[in-house]
Amino acid sequence: MSDSVHTVTAMPTERRSGCPFDPPSELTDARSHGSISKYTHPGGKPGWVITGYDLVKSVLADARFSSRRDLMNVVDFELPPAPPGEFLLMDEPLHGRYRKPLVGRFTARRMRLLAERIEEITADRLDAMERAGTTADLVTAFAKPIPTIVICELLGVPYRDRASFQEQIDTFMGGETSDEELIAAYTATQEYLAELVVAKRANPTDDVLSELTDSDLTDEELKGISLILLAAGFDTTANMLSLGTFALLQNPAQLAALRADPALIDQAVEELLRYLSVAKTFHRTALEDVEVGGQTIKAGTTVVLSYNTANRDPERFADPHLLDIHRQDGGHLAFGHGIHLCLGAQLARIEMRVAFRALLDRFPTLRLAVPAEEVVLRPEAADIYGVKSLPVTWDA
């Protein structure tokens, strides 16, 4: 093993002032030294950070690396196994047991059929913004409500419960609460979902959760699956909508090109996914000694996969730090790769295509209501990157 390998000293690291869309500078610097760096996890355990596109993709596809939470060697105590149903933190065969029943319910065709409903939800939010005047916080008025309503309708969450759901998810995924508040919000969400599963078994409705009650999945497993779908379906898309709008407003030439040719919306969404990579990092643990990028990762060692630097890798993407909605070198890793490829990728794409296009059509003069440097960003400790609020204005 080479002694000259670069070392990442701390994670998460903050982003450079004035560069809200770029990966943290320490990770970008690490990538400039090579695709793999040494790292010591907060619990003192030795590990690695993988920052290059090809290596991140190869690890995601390698069955010698595990997603199991109880194998993550990152703290000085043993982590418990993931609760039943929370398949993102599992390997085969449990991962397949929970994911396979969902695959047929998240097909591209079914998601396309949802487009009309997503258009209605988006129009309702834009109507409310317009009625309220000529200013809004885009996060609370637009970016959060759209995916919240969509995922709640998919799960059959009653309308009256959606606001509290959004608040609870914000609490345990936002990166700014005490451990006590996080645990309380997580527990309350789990308790609610447990009650919802029982209700769906007794009185099924037209939603994914009701359909799953016909399978051999237990109530406990359905609760875990629902939590994963709820958290993943809400937080990532909400932050893509708000941070993506911020990025477009800060890149007026790209915004003008999209306004001039709405047919570019598909490419624009893919480029924003690559450019922003709001799901920043994931972990995998080696099940045996594995050579990666010329380094031997010992069995039991946990590696950090940096999606945001992989999607800015100059060996994979031309001018990777430029937002370019005409970009042809696609293939980003924003939705992951391999068996854990995001189940809701097609749904997220449709939500973004509909929402961005409708927002720009409705408000041709949309702009920031505060200087860009005053936009408050989510902390790097948050699971998903984004903005806390995005004050915008437009001409009446």
PLY file of the C-alpha trace (Angstrom):
ply
format ascii 1.0
element vertex 396
property float x
property float y
property float z
element edge 395
property int vertex1
property int vertex2
end_header
0.00 0.00 0.00
1.31 3.42 -0.88
2.28 5.73 1.99
1.57 8.78 -0.19
-2.19 8.31 -0.28
-4.11 11.49 0.60
-5.92 11.79 3.96
-9.31 13.41 4.58
-9.22 14.83 8.09
-12.88 15.55 8.88
-16.42 14.90 7.68
-18.77 16.52 7.20
-16.81 19.57 6.13
-18.38 22.93 5.37
-18.58 24.38 1.88
-16.56 27.41 0.85
-18.23 30.76 1.43
-19.96 31.94 -1.73
-19.95 28.43 -3.27
-23.22 26.88 -2.05
-23.50 24.42 -4.94
-19.97 23.01 -4.89
-18.93 20.01 -2.77
-17.01 20.76 0.44
-13.53 21.96 -0.39
-11.75 19.18 1.54
-13.51 16.54 -0.56
-12.82 18.39 -3.81
-9.19 18.68 -2.78
-9.10 14.98 -1.95
-10.44 14.14 -5.42
-7.64 16.20 -6.98
-5.13 13.91 -5.23
-6.81 10.72 -6.44
-10.07 8.82 -6.19
-9.51 7.28 -2.76
-8.29 8.81 0.50
-7.61 7.61 4.02
-10.06 8.67 6.70
-10.67 8.07 10.40
-14.33 7.79 11.37
-15.59 9.81 14.37
-15.40 6.70 16.57
-11.69 6.38 15.83
-12.16 3.52 13.37
-9.93 3.57 10.25
-11.75 4.00 6.96
-11.61 5.40 3.46
-13.33 8.11 1.46
-13.93 7.38 -2.22
-14.36 10.54 -4.28
-13.93 9.43 -7.93
-16.81 8.51 -10.21
-15.54 5.15 -11.46
-14.57 3.87 -8.01
-17.83 5.00 -6.38
-19.82 3.27 -9.11
-17.75 0.08 -8.86
-18.22 -0.17 -5.08
-21.97 0.37 -5.42
-22.13 -2.60 -7.80
-19.80 -4.85 -5.76
-21.49 -7.51 -3.61
-18.32 -7.64 -1.48
-19.47 -4.35 0.07
-22.38 -4.36 2.49
-25.13 -1.82 3.24
-26.03 -3.44 6.56
-26.24 -0.94 9.37
-24.98 -3.39 11.97
-21.75 -3.85 9.99
-20.97 -0.14 9.75
-17.66 0.21 11.60
-17.82 3.96 12.20
-18.31 4.37 15.96
-16.79 2.81 19.08
-19.85 0.67 19.80
-21.85 -1.89 17.84
-24.75 -0.58 15.81
-28.00 -2.58 15.88
-29.46 -4.15 12.73
-31.87 -2.04 10.74
-35.51 -2.42 11.82
-37.68 -4.71 9.69
-38.57 -3.15 6.35
-35.85 -0.48 6.27
-34.24 -2.10 3.24
-31.77 0.69 2.39
-29.68 -0.56 5.31
-29.79 -4.24 4.34
-28.23 -6.75 1.94
-29.77 -9.66 0.08
-31.91 -11.61 0.71
-33.72 -9.26 3.12
-33.21 -6.28 0.82
-34.95 -8.14 -2.01
-37.79 -9.30 0.22
-38.76 -5.69 0.89
-37.83 -4.07 -2.40
-39.33 -6.55 -4.86
-42.98 -5.97 -3.86
-42.42 -2.26 -4.48
-40.78 -2.49 -7.90
-44.05 -3.16 -9.70
-45.66 -0.24 -7.92
-42.99 2.30 -8.88
-42.69 1.57 -12.59
-42.00 4.38 -15.04
-45.44 3.81 -16.56
-47.26 4.14 -13.24
-45.25 7.22 -12.35
-46.15 8.81 -15.70
-49.81 8.21 -14.92
-49.28 10.29 -11.77
-48.09 13.27 -13.82
-51.57 14.77 -14.16
-52.11 14.66 -10.40
-48.67 16.19 -9.81
-49.60 18.99 -12.22
-52.76 19.66 -10.18
-50.84 19.73 -6.89
-48.22 22.07 -8.39
-50.86 24.40 -9.82
-52.58 24.58 -6.43
-49.33 25.63 -4.76
-48.61 28.25 -7.42
-52.16 29.62 -7.09
-51.66 29.97 -3.34
-48.34 31.77 -3.86
-49.92 34.16 -6.34
-52.87 34.93 -4.07
-50.51 35.71 -1.18
-48.74 38.54 -3.02
-45.43 38.83 -4.83
-43.04 37.25 -2.33
-42.72 33.79 -0.82
-40.38 31.39 0.88
-40.12 28.86 -1.92
-39.19 26.09 0.52
-42.37 26.23 2.62
-44.73 27.49 -0.10
-43.67 25.20 -2.94
-40.72 22.82 -2.58
-41.86 20.94 0.52
-45.62 20.71 -0.03
-45.46 19.13 -3.51
-43.48 15.95 -2.67
-45.16 15.75 0.74
-48.62 15.60 -0.81
-47.49 13.17 -3.52
-45.85 10.67 -1.19
-48.66 10.95 1.36
-51.20 10.19 -1.36
-49.14 7.21 -2.52
-49.09 5.87 1.05
-52.70 6.84 1.76
-51.86 9.25 4.61
-55.02 11.24 5.50
-54.90 14.92 4.58
-55.27 16.04 8.19
-51.99 14.35 9.17
-49.71 15.66 6.42
-48.50 18.86 8.07
-47.36 17.03 11.21
-45.70 14.38 9.05
-43.67 17.02 7.22
-42.64 18.60 10.51
-41.51 15.30 11.99
-39.45 14.38 8.95
-37.86 17.83 8.94
-36.89 17.28 12.55
-35.13 13.94 12.18
-33.54 14.62 8.79
-32.67 18.31 9.09
-29.39 17.94 11.01
-30.12 20.69 13.52
-31.98 19.09 16.41
-30.86 17.62 19.69
-30.65 13.85 20.03
-33.76 13.95 22.22
-35.79 15.86 19.62
-34.57 13.59 16.83
-35.52 10.43 18.71
-38.91 11.88 19.69
-39.74 12.80 16.06
-38.53 9.45 14.74
-40.52 7.55 17.37
-43.68 9.58 16.74
-43.43 8.90 13.01
-42.95 5.18 13.58
-45.92 5.04 15.94
-48.13 6.83 13.45
-47.09 4.54 10.59
-47.80 1.49 12.75
-51.34 2.78 13.28
-51.68 3.55 9.56
-50.71 -0.01 8.58
-53.36 -1.43 10.92
-55.94 0.96 9.46
-55.06 -0.04 5.87
-55.40 -3.74 6.68
-58.85 -3.10 8.12
-60.02 -0.68 5.43
-57.84 -0.71 2.28
-57.92 2.35 0.04
-56.43 3.14 -3.36
-52.78 3.52 -2.39
-49.48 1.61 -2.35
-49.59 0.77 1.35
-53.05 -0.79 1.04
-51.85 -2.87 -1.90
-48.89 -4.13 0.15
-51.18 -5.40 2.90
-52.14 -8.20 0.48
-48.56 -9.51 0.55
-46.90 -11.71 3.18
-45.21 -8.67 4.76
-45.87 -8.22 8.48
-47.18 -5.03 10.06
-43.72 -4.31 11.44
-42.16 -4.75 8.01
-44.77 -2.54 6.34
-44.10 0.15 8.93
-40.39 0.14 8.09
-41.02 0.19 4.33
-43.42 3.11 4.76
-40.86 5.06 6.76
-38.23 4.60 4.04
-40.65 5.64 1.29
-41.86 8.64 3.26
-38.45 9.98 4.18
-36.82 9.30 0.81
-39.81 10.48 -1.22
-40.13 13.77 0.60
-36.76 15.16 1.67
-34.66 14.58 -1.43
-37.18 15.98 -3.91
-38.06 18.94 -1.69
-34.42 19.96 -1.50
-33.86 19.42 -5.22
-36.76 21.76 -5.99
-35.55 24.54 -3.70
-31.80 24.22 -4.24
-32.38 23.63 -7.97
-34.35 26.86 -8.27
-31.59 28.68 -6.39
-29.00 27.25 -8.80
-31.01 28.30 -11.86
-31.50 31.82 -10.51
-27.74 32.06 -9.93
-27.05 30.88 -13.49
-29.12 33.32 -15.58
-27.81 32.10 -18.95
-28.96 28.56 -18.14
-32.28 29.83 -16.86
-32.79 31.89 -20.02
-31.98 28.86 -22.20
-34.54 26.76 -20.34
-37.18 29.47 -20.62
-36.46 29.80 -24.35
-36.75 26.05 -24.96
-39.01 24.24 -22.46
-38.19 20.97 -24.24
-34.85 21.11 -22.44
-36.55 20.36 -19.12
-35.53 16.68 -19.09
-31.87 17.55 -19.65
-32.10 20.37 -17.13
-33.41 18.04 -14.43
-30.65 15.50 -15.06
-28.00 18.22 -14.98
-29.35 19.68 -11.74
-29.32 16.20 -10.20
-25.67 15.79 -11.18
-24.62 19.32 -10.29
-26.26 19.44 -6.85
-26.15 15.80 -5.63
-28.25 16.60 -2.56
-27.85 13.01 -1.28
-24.18 13.63 -0.57
-22.61 10.49 0.88
-23.37 6.86 1.62
-21.49 4.13 3.49
-20.48 0.59 2.61
-18.51 -1.98 4.61
-16.09 -4.47 3.06
-17.08 -8.09 3.72
-13.61 -9.29 2.74
-10.31 -7.73 1.74
-10.96 -5.80 -1.49
-8.56 -3.85 -3.68
-10.03 -0.50 -4.75
-8.06 2.09 -6.65
-4.76 0.42 -5.81
-5.51 0.31 -2.07
-6.50 -2.72 -0.01
-9.66 -2.16 1.97
-9.58 -4.66 4.83
-12.61 -6.76 5.72
-14.78 -4.92 8.25
-13.65 -1.47 7.11
-16.34 1.08 6.27
-15.88 3.40 3.30
-17.62 6.71 2.65
-18.85 7.12 -0.93
-18.90 10.79 -1.94
-21.63 11.20 -4.54
-21.14 14.94 -4.91
-17.47 14.70 -5.88
-18.12 11.63 -8.06
-20.67 13.68 -9.99
-18.09 16.47 -10.36
-15.26 14.15 -11.44
-13.31 15.81 -14.30
-12.30 12.38 -15.60
-15.99 11.62 -16.19
-17.62 14.98 -16.93
-16.35 17.86 -19.06
-16.20 21.14 -17.10
-17.86 19.38 -14.14
-18.21 22.52 -12.01
-20.34 24.26 -14.63
-24.12 23.95 -14.67
-24.88 23.14 -18.31
-28.42 22.09 -19.22
-27.20 21.17 -22.72
-24.78 18.61 -21.28
-24.53 15.36 -23.22
-22.18 13.36 -20.94
-24.91 11.99 -18.66
-24.82 9.02 -16.33
-24.74 10.76 -12.95
-24.93 8.84 -9.68
-27.44 11.09 -7.93
-29.84 8.14 -7.57
-27.06 5.69 -6.74
-26.26 2.52 -8.70
-26.62 -1.22 -8.36
-29.25 -3.02 -6.29
-29.86 0.07 -4.16
-30.59 2.34 -7.13
-33.28 4.73 -5.90
-36.68 3.10 -6.25
-38.42 6.46 -6.63
-36.08 7.90 -9.26
-38.78 8.11 -11.92
-41.24 9.71 -9.53
-38.67 12.31 -8.46
-37.85 13.11 -12.09
-41.50 13.65 -12.96
-42.07 15.85 -9.91
-39.08 18.00 -10.83
-39.99 18.27 -14.51
-43.54 19.32 -13.71
-42.67 21.65 -10.83
-39.74 23.50 -12.40
-41.56 24.02 -15.68
-44.76 25.26 -14.00
-42.87 27.57 -11.63
-40.92 29.23 -14.44
-44.02 29.52 -16.63
-46.13 31.08 -13.88
-43.51 33.58 -12.71
-41.38 34.79 -15.66
-39.76 37.44 -13.45
-38.96 35.12 -10.54
-35.83 36.21 -8.68
-34.22 36.08 -5.25
-35.69 38.49 -2.71
-32.42 38.66 -0.76
-28.76 38.70 -1.78
-27.53 35.19 -2.61
-25.10 35.20 0.32
-28.04 35.63 2.71
-29.78 32.43 1.60
-29.52 30.08 4.59
-28.24 26.61 3.73
-28.90 23.36 5.53
-25.96 22.20 7.64
-23.62 19.57 6.23
-24.71 17.34 9.11
-28.14 17.01 7.48
-28.71 13.77 5.62
-29.78 15.72 2.54
-28.22 19.02 1.42
-30.35 22.02 0.52
-31.55 25.42 1.65
-33.50 26.13 4.83
-35.42 28.94 3.18
-35.39 30.59 -0.23
-37.02 34.04 -0.27
-38.16 34.87 -3.81
-40.14 37.63 -5.44
-41.73 38.38 -8.80
-43.55 41.15 -10.59
-47.32 41.29 -10.16
0 1
1 2
2 3
3 4
4 5
5 6
6 7
7 8
8 9
9 10
10 11
11 12
12 13
13 14
14 15
15 16
16 17
17 18
18 19
19 20
20 21
21 22
22 23
23 24
24 25
25 26
26 27
27 28
28 29
29 30
30 31
31 32
32 33
33 34
34 35
35 36
36 37
37 38
38 39
39 40
40 41
41 42
42 43
43 44
44 45
45 46
46 47
47 48
48 49
49 50
50 51
51 52
52 53
53 54
54 55
55 56
56 57
57 58
58 59
59 60
60 61
61 62
62 63
63 64
64 65
65 66
66 67
67 68
68 69
69 70
70 71
71 72
72 73
73 74
74 75
75 76
76 77
77 78
78 79
79 80
80 81
81 82
82 83
83 84
84 85
85 86
86 87
87 88
88 89
89 90
90 91
91 92
92 93
93 94
94 95
95 96
96 97
97 98
98 99
99 100
100 101
101 102
102 103
103 104
104 105
105 106
106 107
107 108
108 109
109 110
110 111
111 112
112 113
113 114
114 115
115 116
116 117
117 118
118 119
119 120
120 121
121 122
122 123
123 124
124 125
125 126
126 127
127 128
128 129
129 130
130 131
131 132
132 133
133 134
134 135
135 136
136 137
137 138
138 139
139 140
140 141
141 142
142 143
143 144
144 145
145 146
146 147
147 148
148 149
149 150
150 151
151 152
152 153
153 154
154 155
155 156
156 157
157 158
158 159
159 160
160 161
161 162
162 163
163 164
164 165
165 166
166 167
167 168
168 169
169 170
170 171
171 172
172 173
173 174
174 175
175 176
176 177
177 178
178 179
179 180
180 181
181 182
182 183
183 184
184 185
185 186
186 187
187 188
188 189
189 190
190 191
191 192
192 193
193 194
194 195
195 196
196 197
197 198
198 199
199 200
200 201
201 202
202 203
203 204
204 205
205 206
206 207
207 208
208 209
209 210
210 211
211 212
212 213
213 214
214 215
215 216
216 217
217 218
218 219
219 220
220 221
221 222
222 223
223 224
224 225
225 226
226 227
227 228
228 229
229 230
230 231
231 232
232 233
233 234
234 235
235 236
236 237
237 238
238 239
239 240
240 241
241 242
242 243
243 244
244 245
245 246
246 247
247 248
248 249
249 250
250 251
251 252
252 253
253 254
254 255
255 256
256 257
257 258
258 259
259 260
260 261
261 262
262 263
263 264
264 265
265 266
266 267
267 268
268 269
269 270
270 271
271 272
272 273
273 274
274 275
275 276
276 277
277 278
278 279
279 280
280 281
281 282
282 283
283 284
284 285
285 286
286 287
287 288
288 289
289 290
290 291
291 292
292 293
293 294
294 295
295 296
296 297
297 298
298 299
299 300
300 301
301 302
302 303
303 304
304 305
305 306
306 307
307 308
308 309
309 310
310 311
311 312
312 313
313 314
314 315
315 316
316 317
317 318
318 319
319 320
320 321
321 322
322 323
323 324
324 325
325 326
326 327
327 328
328 329
329 330
330 331
331 332
332 333
333 334
334 335
335 336
336 337
337 338
338 339
339 340
340 341
341 342
342 343
343 344
344 345
345 346
346 347
347 348
348 349
349 350
350 351
351 352
352 353
353 354
354 355
355 356
356 357
357 358
358 359
359 360
360 361
361 362
362 363
363 364
364 365
365 366
366 367
367 368
368 369
369 370
370 371
371 372
372 373
373 374
374 375
375 376
376 377
377 378
378 379
379 380
380 381
381 382
382 383
383 384
384 385
385 386
386 387
387 388
388 389
389 390
390 391
391 392
392 393
393 394
394 395
